[in-house]
Amino acid sequence: MEIANQIFFIVFALITFAILLSAIPQFQAPRSDWPSIYWPLSISFYTLCCLSFGIALWVNKFLLTIANTSLLMSSLALVFLYRSWGEKPFNKIQTLLIWLIPLGVAILYEPLRVTPDTFLQRVALITIAQEIFVTWQLWELIKFYKKDRPRIVSWLIFLTIFTLMGNIFRTYRILTGDGPTNIFLYTEDAFALGLRWITYASNIMTFVALGMFYLQRQLVKENEIASTLISTKIENEKINELLKEKERLIYGLLKANKTAATGALSASIAHELNQPLGASNLNIQFLKMKLEKGMLNPELGKEILDSLEYDNKRAATIVKSLRSIFTEGESNTQEVQLGYLISSVLDIVKPELKSKNIHIQLRVDDDLLIQVNSAEIEQVILNLLNNAIQALAKSGTLQRRIAIEATKVGEAVRLSVSDNGPGVPVEFKPQLFELLSTTKQTGMGLGLWLCKHIVTRYSGSIHHEDLVGGGTRFVIELPSAAYS
């Protein structure tokens, strides 16, 4: 019977060792995914327990003390394991004191082991300590089960209760039995042996259940990762579709922008060519009239042809200038005197100013240098002057006046064109510089938009001000060439 018991212990040792080996692969994952170290630690102590019981009679009976101490430490490791599931581990001092308990039991057990007729006391000491630890395990498991309720934990609770009942029956049997006290571990009666092997088998089933628990957690995590990868793949596909849609929208917007720019260019050319073409038409009509009356002399003919040539060149310059405005290349700039540009524009509008009885007040500082395309800035000044002339022509003002001022302000050059006309209606002010927005019944809504478009190309600004007593002022600021 003794040999059979020893063989049973060795078989149990081999089974638990196999369970320990099966747990090792789970520790080959990244450290953050490791199961608790108390699981393989408990199996290791249990393997040592069974092996020590199995070879104690062949090697040294002191192994019985080691076996019983290892049994208690295996149970205690499960307490730490279940406690860690609740994410409330013991602190360092508590951990140290708790691990001293099995050593204290071992110190009490060893003298009893070498004392004759103390088998019942030895068994009672170990089983009662084991019952305390198993009860503690049960308490920690129930706390965790109330929080998470996994099915395998319910099996662990059942196995723990089964193990506890087996230990309690064995303790009761030992303490209340009337049999001899000089029996030995390997010579217990059949009922005691049955209880012992049932509790040992229950412990092994607990380790198997723990393996299933951690395997299930690993599978759940892998499924979550797989689901995340699938979701990420789907999201990436959606993002790619959105990016493609974005590219299509951008391409469409670029085409629309080019179409709008082409339309604006065409409208701007038509808008700006009105004046030189109108002047040419007047000169042609005047030339025809003189020819019909036979009153054309060489000097007058040359003067009219010079005017026609000048208007033709100005029309060509407008077309060239507007084309450059709507292209993305560098503008052909040069350093020019702002006063010279203002004088050139005034020469163009002088006949109209005279015909509409508009007086010009001019105050231009010397040496106002700007780095621009002169034709473009002339176009801006001409637009502002034409707007002022048209506003004054429709007003009932007797003393019509346009004031042009150009001064240096810090690192910028400021140009203002103001008139004493009726001013800009309130409802038009918010969109005054927007494309196709006009304050005139026959206007195209291009002049002020074009002015802003040109000025901002040179890092400048333009804004509108109301004058006290009525009237309008447009203020342009451009970087001074002296600070470029």
C-alpha positions as CSV (number, residue, x, y, z in Angstrom):
1,M,0.0,0.0,0.0
2,E,2.9,2.4,0.8
3,I,4.4,1.8,-2.7
4,A,1.0,2.4,-4.3
5,N,0.6,5.7,-2.4
6,Q,4.1,6.8,-3.4
7,I,3.4,6.0,-7.0
8,F,0.1,8.0,-6.9
9,F,2.0,11.0,-5.5
10,I,4.6,10.8,-8.3
11,V,1.9,10.5,-10.9
12,F,0.2,13.6,-9.5
13,A,3.6,15.3,-9.6
14,L,4.0,14.4,-13.3
15,I,0.5,15.7,-14.1
16,T,1.0,19.0,-12.4
17,F,4.4,19.4,-14.0
18,A,2.8,18.8,-17.4
19,I,0.2,21.5,-16.5
20,L,3.2,23.8,-15.6
21,L,4.8,23.2,-18.9
22,S,1.6,24.0,-20.7
23,A,1.4,27.3,-19.0
24,I,4.9,28.4,-20.2
25,P,3.8,29.4,-23.8
26,Q,1.5,32.1,-22.3
27,F,4.6,33.8,-20.9
28,Q,6.2,34.1,-24.3
29,A,3.7,36.9,-25.3
30,P,4.6,40.6,-24.6
31,R,5.0,41.2,-20.9
32,S,1.9,43.3,-20.7
33,D,-0.2,40.3,-21.8
34,W,1.3,37.9,-19.3
35,P,-1.0,36.0,-16.8
36,S,-0.3,36.4,-13.1
37,I,2.9,34.8,-12.0
38,Y,1.1,33.3,-9.0
39,W,-0.6,30.7,-11.3
40,P,2.6,28.9,-12.3
41,L,4.1,29.5,-8.8
42,S,1.1,27.7,-7.2
43,I,1.5,24.8,-9.7
44,S,5.3,24.6,-9.0
45,F,4.7,24.4,-5.2
46,Y,2.1,21.7,-5.8
47,T,4.4,19.7,-8.0
48,L,7.1,19.9,-5.3
49,C,4.6,18.8,-2.7
50,C,3.5,15.7,-4.7
51,L,7.1,14.8,-5.6
52,S,8.4,15.2,-2.0
53,F,5.5,13.0,-0.7
54,G,6.3,10.4,-3.5
55,I,10.1,10.0,-2.7
56,A,10.2,10.9,1.0
57,L,10.4,7.2,2.1
58,W,13.2,6.5,-0.4
59,V,15.2,9.6,0.2
60,N,14.6,11.3,3.5
61,K,11.5,11.8,5.7
62,F,12.4,15.5,6.1
63,L,10.8,15.8,2.7
64,L,7.5,15.3,4.4
65,T,8.0,18.7,6.0
66,I,8.9,20.2,2.7
67,A,5.9,18.5,1.1
68,N,3.4,19.9,3.6
69,T,5.0,23.4,3.5
70,S,4.8,23.4,-0.3
71,L,1.1,22.3,-0.1
72,L,0.3,25.4,2.1
73,M,2.4,27.7,-0.1
74,S,0.6,26.4,-3.2
75,S,-2.7,27.3,-1.6
76,L,-1.4,30.7,-0.5
77,A,-0.2,31.5,-4.0
78,L,-3.8,30.9,-5.2
79,V,-5.0,33.5,-2.6
80,F,-2.5,36.0,-4.1
81,L,-3.7,35.0,-7.6
82,Y,-7.4,35.6,-6.9
83,R,-6.6,38.8,-5.0
84,S,-4.8,40.1,-8.1
85,W,-7.8,39.6,-10.2
86,G,-9.7,42.1,-8.1
87,E,-6.9,44.6,-8.8
88,K,-6.3,45.1,-5.1
89,P,-3.0,43.4,-4.4
90,F,-1.3,43.2,-1.0
91,N,1.4,45.8,-0.2
92,K,5.0,44.6,0.4
93,I,4.7,44.3,4.2
94,Q,1.5,42.4,4.0
95,T,3.0,40.1,1.3
96,L,6.0,39.4,3.5
97,L,4.0,38.6,6.6
98,I,1.5,36.3,4.8
99,W,4.3,34.3,3.2
100,L,5.8,33.8,6.7
101,I,2.7,31.8,7.7
102,P,3.6,28.5,6.0
103,L,7.1,28.8,7.4
104,G,5.6,29.2,10.9
105,V,3.5,26.1,10.3
106,A,6.6,24.2,9.1
107,I,8.4,25.2,12.3
108,L,5.6,23.7,14.3
109,Y,5.3,20.6,12.1
110,E,8.9,19.5,12.1
111,P,9.1,18.6,15.9
112,L,5.8,16.7,15.6
113,R,7.1,14.8,12.7
114,V,10.0,13.4,14.7
115,T,7.8,12.7,17.8
116,P,6.2,9.3,18.0
117,D,2.4,8.9,18.0
118,T,1.7,12.5,16.7
119,F,0.2,11.6,13.3
120,L,-3.2,13.0,14.2
121,Q,-1.8,16.3,15.4
122,R,0.4,16.7,12.3
123,V,-2.6,16.0,10.0
124,A,-4.9,18.4,11.9
125,L,-2.2,21.2,11.9
126,I,-1.8,20.9,8.1
127,T,-5.5,20.4,7.2
128,I,-6.7,23.3,9.4
129,A,-4.1,25.6,7.9
130,Q,-5.1,24.4,4.5
131,E,-8.8,25.0,5.3
132,I,-8.0,28.6,6.3
133,F,-6.2,29.3,3.0
134,V,-8.9,27.6,0.9
135,T,-11.6,29.6,2.7
136,W,-9.6,32.7,1.9
137,Q,-9.4,31.6,-1.7
138,L,-13.2,31.2,-1.8
139,W,-13.7,34.6,-0.4
140,E,-11.5,36.3,-3.0
141,L,-13.2,34.3,-5.8
142,I,-16.7,35.3,-4.7
143,K,-15.7,39.0,-4.6
144,F,-14.3,38.7,-8.1
145,Y,-17.3,36.7,-9.4
146,K,-19.7,39.4,-8.1
147,K,-17.8,42.0,-10.1
148,D,-17.2,40.1,-13.4
149,R,-19.2,36.8,-13.4
150,P,-17.1,34.8,-15.8
151,R,-18.4,31.2,-16.2
152,I,-15.0,29.5,-15.5
153,V,-14.8,31.4,-12.1
154,S,-18.1,29.7,-11.1
155,W,-16.4,26.4,-11.8
156,L,-13.4,27.5,-9.7
157,I,-15.7,28.4,-6.9
158,F,-17.3,24.9,-7.1
159,L,-13.9,23.2,-7.1
160,T,-12.7,25.3,-4.2
161,I,-15.8,24.5,-2.1
162,F,-15.3,20.8,-3.0
163,T,-11.6,21.0,-1.9
164,L,-12.6,22.8,1.3
165,M,-15.3,20.1,2.2
166,G,-12.8,17.3,1.6
167,N,-10.3,18.9,3.9
168,I,-13.0,19.5,6.6
169,F,-14.2,15.9,6.4
170,R,-10.6,14.7,6.6
171,T,-9.9,16.9,9.7
172,Y,-13.2,15.8,11.3
173,R,-12.3,12.1,10.6
174,I,-8.9,12.5,12.2
175,L,-10.0,14.4,15.3
176,T,-13.1,12.4,16.0
177,G,-11.8,9.0,15.0
178,D,-11.1,6.3,17.6
179,G,-8.5,4.5,15.6
180,P,-4.8,4.1,16.5
181,T,-2.6,7.2,16.6
182,N,0.6,5.6,15.5
183,I,-0.6,5.2,11.8
184,F,1.5,6.8,9.0
185,L,0.6,8.9,6.0
186,Y,0.9,6.0,3.6
187,T,-1.1,3.6,5.8
188,E,-4.3,5.5,6.4
189,D,-7.6,3.6,6.0
190,A,-9.5,3.6,2.7
191,F,-11.9,6.4,3.7
192,A,-9.1,8.8,4.7
193,L,-7.1,7.9,1.6
194,G,-10.2,8.5,-0.6
195,L,-10.7,11.9,1.0
196,R,-7.1,12.8,0.4
197,W,-7.0,11.8,-3.2
198,I,-10.3,13.5,-3.9
199,T,-8.9,16.8,-2.5
200,Y,-5.6,16.4,-4.5
201,A,-7.6,15.6,-7.7
202,S,-9.7,18.7,-7.0
203,N,-6.6,20.8,-6.8
204,I,-5.3,19.5,-10.1
205,M,-8.7,20.2,-11.7
206,T,-8.4,23.8,-10.3
207,F,-5.1,24.2,-12.1
208,V,-6.7,22.9,-15.3
209,A,-9.6,25.4,-14.9
210,L,-7.1,28.2,-14.3
211,G,-5.4,27.2,-17.5
212,M,-8.7,27.4,-19.3
213,F,-9.4,30.7,-17.7
214,Y,-6.2,32.3,-19.0
215,L,-6.6,30.6,-22.4
216,Q,-10.1,32.0,-22.7
217,R,-8.8,35.5,-21.8
218,Q,-6.0,35.2,-24.4
219,L,-8.6,34.1,-27.0
220,V,-10.9,37.0,-26.1
221,K,-8.0,39.4,-26.4
222,E,-6.9,37.9,-29.7
223,N,-10.5,38.2,-31.0
224,E,-10.6,41.8,-29.8
225,I,-7.3,42.5,-31.7
226,A,-8.7,40.7,-34.8
227,S,-11.9,42.7,-34.5
228,T,-9.9,45.9,-34.1
229,L,-7.7,45.0,-37.1
230,I,-10.9,44.4,-39.2
231,S,-12.4,47.7,-38.0
232,T,-9.1,49.5,-38.7
233,K,-9.1,48.0,-42.2
234,I,-12.6,49.1,-42.8
235,E,-11.9,52.5,-41.4
236,N,-8.8,52.7,-43.6
237,E,-10.8,51.8,-46.6
238,K,-13.4,54.5,-45.7
239,I,-10.5,57.0,-45.2
240,N,-9.1,56.1,-48.6
241,E,-12.5,56.6,-50.2
242,L,-12.8,59.9,-48.4
243,L,-9.3,60.9,-49.6
244,K,-10.2,60.0,-53.2
245,E,-13.4,62.0,-52.9
246,K,-11.4,64.9,-51.5
247,E,-9.1,64.7,-54.5
248,R,-12.1,64.7,-56.8
249,L,-13.6,67.7,-55.0
250,I,-10.3,69.6,-55.1
251,Y,-9.9,68.8,-58.8
252,G,-13.5,70.0,-59.4
253,L,-12.9,73.1,-57.4
254,L,-9.7,73.8,-59.3
255,K,-11.6,73.5,-62.6
256,A,-14.4,75.7,-61.2
257,N,-11.8,78.2,-60.0
258,K,-10.1,78.3,-63.4
259,T,-13.5,78.8,-65.0
260,A,-14.4,81.6,-62.6
261,A,-11.0,83.2,-63.2
262,T,-11.5,83.0,-66.9
263,G,-14.9,84.5,-66.6
264,A,-13.6,87.3,-64.4
265,L,-10.8,87.9,-66.8
266,S,-13.2,88.3,-69.7
267,A,-15.5,90.5,-67.8
268,S,-12.6,92.6,-66.4
269,I,-11.2,93.1,-69.9
270,A,-14.7,94.2,-71.2
271,H,-15.1,96.5,-68.1
272,E,-11.7,98.2,-68.4
273,L,-11.6,98.5,-72.2
274,N,-14.8,100.6,-72.2
275,Q,-12.9,103.8,-71.5
276,P,-10.1,103.7,-74.1
277,L,-12.5,102.3,-76.7
278,G,-15.0,105.1,-75.8
279,A,-12.3,107.7,-76.2
280,S,-11.2,106.2,-79.5
281,N,-14.8,106.3,-80.7
282,L,-15.1,110.0,-79.8
283,N,-11.9,110.8,-81.7
284,I,-13.1,108.8,-84.7
285,Q,-16.4,110.7,-84.7
286,F,-14.6,114.0,-84.4
287,L,-12.2,113.0,-87.3
288,K,-15.2,112.0,-89.5
289,M,-16.9,115.3,-88.8
290,K,-13.8,117.4,-89.7
291,L,-13.3,115.3,-92.9
292,E,-16.9,115.8,-94.0
293,K,-16.7,119.6,-93.5
294,G,-13.3,119.7,-95.1
295,M,-11.8,121.4,-92.1
296,L,-9.1,118.9,-91.3
297,N,-5.6,120.3,-91.3
298,P,-2.4,118.3,-90.9
299,E,-1.8,119.5,-87.3
300,L,-5.3,118.6,-86.1
301,G,-5.2,115.3,-88.0
302,K,-1.9,114.4,-86.4
303,E,-3.2,115.3,-82.9
304,I,-6.3,113.1,-83.4
305,L,-4.2,110.2,-84.8
306,D,-1.8,110.5,-81.8
307,S,-4.8,110.3,-79.5
308,L,-6.1,107.2,-81.3
309,E,-2.7,105.6,-81.1
310,Y,-2.4,106.4,-77.4
311,D,-5.9,104.9,-76.7
312,N,-5.0,101.8,-78.8
313,K,-1.8,101.3,-76.8
314,R,-3.7,101.8,-73.5
315,A,-6.2,99.2,-74.5
316,A,-3.4,96.7,-75.4
317,T,-1.7,97.5,-72.0
318,I,-5.0,96.8,-70.2
319,V,-5.4,93.5,-71.9
320,K,-1.8,92.5,-71.1
321,S,-2.0,93.8,-67.5
322,L,-5.3,91.9,-66.8
323,R,-3.9,88.7,-68.2
324,S,-0.9,89.0,-65.9
325,I,-3.2,89.6,-63.0
326,F,-5.1,86.3,-63.5
327,T,-2.0,84.1,-64.1
328,E,-0.1,82.5,-61.3
329,G,3.3,83.5,-62.5
330,E,5.4,86.4,-61.1
331,S,4.2,89.8,-62.0
332,N,6.6,92.0,-64.0
333,T,7.4,94.5,-61.3
334,Q,9.7,97.5,-61.2
335,E,10.4,100.4,-58.8
336,V,8.2,103.3,-59.7
337,Q,7.2,106.7,-58.3
338,L,3.6,106.7,-57.1
339,G,3.3,110.4,-58.0
340,Y,4.2,109.6,-61.6
341,L,1.5,106.9,-61.8
342,I,-1.1,109.3,-60.3
343,S,-0.1,112.0,-62.9
344,S,-0.5,109.5,-65.8
345,V,-4.0,108.5,-64.7
346,L,-5.0,112.1,-64.2
347,D,-4.0,112.8,-67.8
348,I,-6.4,110.1,-68.9
349,V,-9.4,111.3,-67.0
350,K,-8.7,115.1,-67.4
351,P,-11.3,115.5,-70.2
352,E,-14.0,113.8,-68.2
353,L,-13.1,115.8,-65.1
354,K,-13.4,119.0,-67.1
355,S,-16.7,118.0,-68.8
356,K,-18.3,117.2,-65.4
357,N,-16.9,120.2,-63.6
358,I,-15.0,118.2,-61.0
359,H,-12.1,119.8,-59.2
360,I,-9.0,117.8,-58.2
361,Q,-7.2,118.4,-54.9
362,L,-3.8,116.8,-55.1
363,R,-1.3,116.3,-52.3
364,V,1.4,113.8,-53.1
365,D,4.7,113.5,-51.1
366,D,7.9,113.2,-53.1
367,D,10.0,110.0,-53.4
368,L,7.1,107.6,-52.8
369,L,8.7,104.5,-54.3
370,I,6.7,101.2,-54.7
371,Q,7.8,97.9,-56.3
372,V,4.8,97.1,-58.6
373,N,3.7,96.5,-62.1
374,S,2.9,100.1,-63.0
375,A,0.0,99.3,-65.5
376,E,-1.8,97.3,-62.7
377,I,-1.6,100.1,-60.1
378,E,-2.6,102.7,-62.8
379,Q,-5.6,100.5,-63.3
380,V,-6.5,100.5,-59.6
381,I,-6.2,104.3,-59.4
382,L,-8.2,104.7,-62.6
383,N,-11.0,102.5,-61.2
384,L,-11.2,104.5,-58.0
385,L,-11.2,107.8,-59.9
386,N,-13.9,106.6,-62.3
387,N,-16.0,105.5,-59.4
388,A,-15.7,108.9,-57.8
389,I,-16.4,110.7,-61.1
390,Q,-19.6,108.6,-61.6
391,A,-20.7,109.1,-58.0
392,L,-20.3,112.9,-58.3
393,A,-22.0,113.0,-61.8
394,K,-25.2,111.5,-60.3
395,S,-25.2,113.6,-57.2
396,G,-26.7,117.1,-56.9
397,T,-23.5,118.5,-55.5
398,L,-22.6,121.8,-57.1
399,Q,-19.0,122.0,-55.9
400,R,-17.7,118.6,-56.9
401,R,-14.4,117.6,-55.5
402,I,-12.0,114.7,-55.6
403,A,-9.1,114.6,-53.2
404,I,-6.0,112.5,-53.9
405,E,-3.4,112.1,-51.1
406,A,-0.3,110.0,-51.1
407,T,2.0,109.9,-48.0
408,K,4.5,107.6,-46.3
409,V,3.3,105.9,-43.1
410,G,6.1,103.9,-41.4
411,E,7.3,101.2,-43.9
412,A,4.2,101.6,-46.1
413,V,2.9,104.1,-48.7
414,R,-0.7,105.2,-48.2
415,L,-2.8,106.4,-51.1
416,S,-6.4,107.8,-50.6
417,V,-9.0,108.8,-53.1
418,S,-12.0,110.6,-51.6
419,D,-15.0,112.5,-53.0
420,N,-17.8,114.6,-51.6
421,G,-20.5,112.6,-53.3
422,P,-23.5,110.8,-51.7
423,G,-21.3,107.9,-50.2
424,V,-21.8,104.2,-50.3
425,P,-25.3,102.9,-49.3
426,V,-25.3,101.0,-46.1
427,E,-26.6,97.7,-47.6
428,F,-23.7,97.5,-50.0
429,K,-20.9,98.0,-47.5
430,P,-20.4,94.4,-46.2
431,Q,-19.8,93.0,-49.8
432,L,-18.3,96.1,-51.3
433,F,-15.1,94.3,-52.5
434,E,-16.8,91.1,-53.5
435,L,-16.9,89.8,-57.1
436,L,-20.1,90.8,-59.0
437,S,-21.2,93.1,-56.2
438,T,-22.0,96.6,-57.4
439,T,-23.7,99.8,-56.2
440,K,-24.6,100.9,-59.7
441,Q,-27.6,99.9,-61.7
442,T,-25.5,99.3,-64.8
443,G,-22.3,98.2,-63.0
444,M,-20.7,94.8,-63.5
445,G,-19.4,94.4,-59.9
446,L,-15.8,94.0,-61.1
447,G,-14.0,97.3,-60.4
448,L,-13.5,97.3,-56.6
449,W,-13.0,93.5,-56.6
450,L,-10.3,93.9,-59.2
451,C,-8.7,96.7,-57.2
452,K,-8.5,94.5,-54.1
453,H,-7.2,91.5,-56.2
454,I,-4.4,93.6,-57.5
455,V,-3.5,95.4,-54.3
456,T,-3.3,92.1,-52.3
457,R,-1.0,90.6,-54.9
458,Y,1.6,93.1,-53.6
459,S,0.9,92.4,-49.9
460,G,-1.1,95.6,-49.7
461,S,-4.6,96.4,-48.4
462,I,-7.6,98.5,-49.4
463,H,-10.5,99.6,-47.4
464,H,-13.5,102.0,-47.5
465,E,-14.2,104.9,-45.1
466,D,-17.3,107.2,-44.7
467,L,-16.5,110.9,-44.6
468,V,-18.1,113.3,-42.1
469,G,-20.7,115.3,-43.9
470,G,-21.0,112.8,-46.7
471,G,-18.7,111.3,-49.2
472,T,-16.4,108.3,-49.6
473,R,-12.7,107.6,-49.1
474,F,-10.9,104.6,-50.4
475,V,-7.5,104.0,-48.8
476,I,-4.8,101.8,-50.2
477,E,-1.6,100.8,-48.4
478,L,1.4,99.3,-50.2
479,P,4.8,98.3,-49.0
480,S,7.4,101.0,-49.6
481,A,10.2,99.9,-52.0
482,A,12.6,101.6,-49.7
483,Y,12.0,98.8,-47.1
484,S,11.7,95.9,-49.6
